[in-house]
Amino acid sequence: MLAPALPDADAGIRKAAALALGEIGTKEAAKLLSAEVVLNSAAGADASIACAEKLVAAGEREAGKTIYQKILMGNPPPQIQLAASRGLHQCSVQ
């Protein structure tokens, strides 16, 4: 239901869909958020981090780790890089 909104022409709709998927925090939501076009937006990266945090909290450490690594591969802004790096570190110490 949210997938068609991710490439919408309206930035507000794209952001709302990404943030909703981040709140859902499932592997299915993570798969939708992992698209390059989504990850390359600030809202998409924020939503992906929120999704990864939920997955890690639910015991899905490898799924969270994969999301953090994909974010870091995209050369994100410093604040996103810091959040993803912290999340990746948490995946290895838990």
Secondary structure, 3 states (H helix, E strand, C coil): CCHHHCCCCCHHHHHHHHHHHHHHCCHHHHHHHCCHHHHCCHHHHHHHHHHHHHHHHCCCHHHHHHHHHHHHHCCCCHHHHHHHHHHHHHHHHC
